[in-house]
Structures are given as structure tokens and as C-alpha cells.
Amino acid sequence: MTLTPGPVVELAGVSKTYGDVRALKDADVVIHRGELLAVVGPSGSGKSTMLNIMGTLDRPTTGTVRIDGHDVARLTDRELSALRAQAIGFVFQQFHLAPGVPALDSVADGLLYSGRTRAERRGLAERALRRVGLGHRLHHQPHQLSGGEKQRVAIARAVLGDPPLLLADEPTGALDSRSGAVVIDLLHELHRAGTTVVVITHDRDIAAALPREVRIKDGGIEYDTARGHTGAVPTTPVLEEATR
């Protein structure tokens, strides 16, 4: 699948409903290449629903979603998987590192289905780990790494294929403040290198320190610093289990 010029994320009138509960309502967001922004809101606000839709992990009930210029509604499941593999990197609050697997192999396994040889995969994984400052931890297993180092392994895995879009869901949520600051600095560094970075967070301090803030409340976009006030937010209750 060919990557295209233009915005990397476009949501137009996007809503997501679970039963009679609307978790996301009429979201309009355009994210241009090279942006660094936060999607911020309290628990249950709809921000994780937005993450899942941006990441093509879920489809909207209504509205249009374009990722890297591709209308996701027009893609087959196979095409959607290919787009996700090429265009999107994910970083989650939990590190998802297999016990007993060295950092080098944890990262290299992200390319298992790429058609590359084991040596090629490990070479690319080593480069990614060095990029996040872990060249000295290539053969360390998860129990030998600090929380901040585990998150940097997860980030290395996410940027292994140089995706244009990195979605980081509460990337500092499981870390102490010092380790969290290191991870945020790393995301800034990746942004300076050209990656579009979207940080999903409930932390208003983290959001305020980023160039753009999209604030979500009760399933609606309350404020976007790229656009100003967006109007009243919906009063429909939000499904807590589906959002964070």
C-alpha cells in the first residue's frame, strides 16, 4: 500500500456508539504530518475510543476516517492490516514485553511477517534500540530493565518500520515522574526527526507542554488549540468500559 502526501489523520463527523451510549460524538480532527499533540480528557471522556479509531483498531459508527489519505471504510480487512503495519506505531501504558525475551528480540519480532531474514530483523531492531538510547541493553530481559527502559523498548518496537504516525496511549502512566519525563523527551526527539506523534493522556500538565491540545469531554471535542473552542459538548453518557 502506497503512503500518500497530505494529512496523516482526518476524522470528519466521526461518532462511535455502543448500544444506546455514544462514546464519541461528531469528532472533526485533522492532524498534519510532523505534528506533536495531546488528546486529553478524564477517564471515560472518549479519548481511548478516538485512539482506537485513529489506529484503525475500531471502525466508527458514523463519519469518515482517513489515515494517510486512505478512507478506511473502503479498505478490506487485509488492506486495513497493511495500512496499520505501514503507517501506524502503537505505544501503550503497559509495555507488553514477553518474559524471558531479550530487548533485541522483543523489537525484532515486530517484523516477523515482513519477509525479512532473522539477521535483517535483528539489525533493524538494534538500530531502533540505539535510537531510543538502549544500545547498552540489547540483550537484557524485561526483569533486568527499569520501567522507563521497558517503555523505551516498546517505543523502539513501535517506530521500527519508521511509521509516519505514532499513537502513544498514556505512555507515562506506569512510570515514576523521572522516567516519565525521559519518555516524553524521547517522543519530542522522534517528533523532531519527522514522526507525527499523538499522545493520549489524562495528564493536563503533559498536554499543556505539547504544541497542540485536543481536549475531550463526555465524548465530544471541547477544545482544540488548532481551532479554538468547538462548541458545547454532548450530554450523552459515555460508556466507561469502552473509553478512558
N, C-alpha and C positions, 0 to 999 in steps of 0.2 A: 504494500500500500504506500502510495507516494505522499510525503508530507508536503503541505502547501503553505504559501505565504498568507499573511493576514492574521487576525486574532486567533489565539490558541484556544480560547473558550468563548462561546456565545450561548447564553441562555435567554430565550425570548418567551415571556409569558409562561414560565415553567411552574407547574404545580404538581404535587405528589400527594395522593390521598390513600389512606389505609382505612378501608371500611367507610365510616362516616366521619373520620378525622382527617383533616388536611394538615399534613406535616410541613408542607411548603406551599406558598401561595403566590402565584403571579410574579415569579422572580425574573428580573431582567438584569443580566450581568454580562459585560464584555470585558475580557481580560486579554490585553495585548501582549505580544511576545516581549520578554525581558522585564515584565513587571514583578514586583515583590509586594505581596499584600496579605492582609489577615482577614479571614472570615470569623467574626467574633460574636459570641452570644452566650447566654447562660444555658445550663442543662435544659434540654427539652425545647430549645429555640428553633431547631430545624437545620442547624449548621452541618451536622453529620449527614442528614438527608441530602443537602446540597453537595457535600463531598462525594457521596456515592453516585450522584447523578453526573457531576463533573468527571468522575473517574470511570464512567460507563459501567459501574457495578450494579446500577439500577436504572430503570427507564422511567421517565416522567409519566404521570397520568395524562397531562395536557401540556402543550407548549412544544417549543423546538429547541433541541440541543445540538450544537455544532462543536465538535472537537477537532482542532487543527483543520478546519474547513469542511469536515465531513458531517453531514446530517446523520446522527446515529440511528434515527428511525428508519433510514433507508438501507442500513447495513445488516447483512446476515450475521448470525452469531459468530461464524468463523471470521468474517471481516471485522467484526467488533473486537474479537480477541486479538487480531493482528494489529488493529489500531491501538489498543490498550498496551500491547507489548512494545510497540514502536514509539508511542508518543507520551506515555504517562509512567511516572515513577511514583511509588507509594511509600510513605514512611508513617508508621503507626506508633501510638503510645507504648504498646507492648512490642518488644523487639523481634519476636518470632524467630529466634535462633535455636536450632536444634541442639540439644545437649550432646556433648562429646564431639561436635563437628568444629574443626578449626575455622577461624575467621575467613581464611583464604577460600576454603571450600564452601562455606556458607554463602559467600558472594558469588563464586563461580557457578554454583548450582542455579543461579538465576538465568543462566544461559544454556541450561541442559537441552532445551528443544530448539536451539538456534542453528544446529547443524555444524557448529564449530567443534574442533577436536578438544580433548581434555586440556592439552597444553595451551591451546589458544584461550580457552575459557579461564584457566588459571592465570595466564599472563595479563588478560584484561582485568581480572579480579585484583591482582596485585597492584596494577596501575590505579584502580579505583580506591583501594585501601590507602595507598600512598597519598592520593589526592585529599583524603579526609584526615591525614596525619597519623595513620596507623601502620606505617611501613614496618614498625618495630613489633607489631602484634599479629603478624600474618598467621602464625601457627598456634596462637593462643585459642583455647576453647572458651565458651561463654562463661564458665565459672571462674576463669582466670582474668576476666575483664571487668572493669567498673561499669556502672550504669551508663555513664556518658560514653565510654568506649563501645559498649554494646549498641547504643543508638547510632554512633558513627559507622559501625559495621552495617547497620540497617540502611543508613543513608548511602553508603558505598554501593550496596546491592541495588538500591533504587535508581542510582544515576549510572549504573554500569553501562547501559546502552546509550548514554547521552540523550535521554528523552527531553523534548522541549518543555514539558510540563512536569513539575514535581509537586505532589499533593502531600502535605505533612499534617497529619491528624493528631493534635495535642502532642507534638514531638518532645516537649519537655515535661509532660505530665507525670512521668515516673521518675524524674530526676531531681536531685537537690539543686539549689539555686546556682551554684557554681558550675555544675555540669550542664545545666540548662543554658546558661549564658554561653558556654562553649559551643553548644549545638546551634543556638541562634546565630552566633558569629559564623559558623560554618555555612548556614543557609544563606547568609549575606554574601559569603565568598562565592558560593555556587551561583547566586544571582548576578554577581559582578562578572562571572565567567559566561553569562548569557542564558542561564536557565530561568524559565518562568517559575516562580515559587509562590504557592498558595499555602498559607499556614492557617489551619483550623484550630481555634483556641477559645477558651473561656476567659483567658487572662487579658484584662484590659491594658495592663502595662506593656505586655508583648505587642498587642495590636497597635497601641499608640506609638510604639517605636518604629513601626514599619511605614513605608511611604504611602500606602493606601489601606484604608479600613472599610470593610463591608460589614455593617452591623445588622444582625438578625434578631428579631424578637417575635415570638408567637407565630413563627412560620413565615413571616414577611420581612422584606428588607426595610429596615427602619432608617438606615442612613448609609450612604456610600460617599466617601470623601472625593471620589472622582466625579460625582454628580450632585452632591448636596443632599438635602432632605428629600426623601422619596414619597412622602405622604403617610397617611395613617396606616398602621399595621393591622392585620386582621385580628379578630377577637375569637376566631375558631380555636378550640383547644387543640394542643399538639400532642401527638402520641409519644409519650416519654420513651417507650422501649425502642422506637424507631429513630430517635434523634438523641443528640447530646448537646 
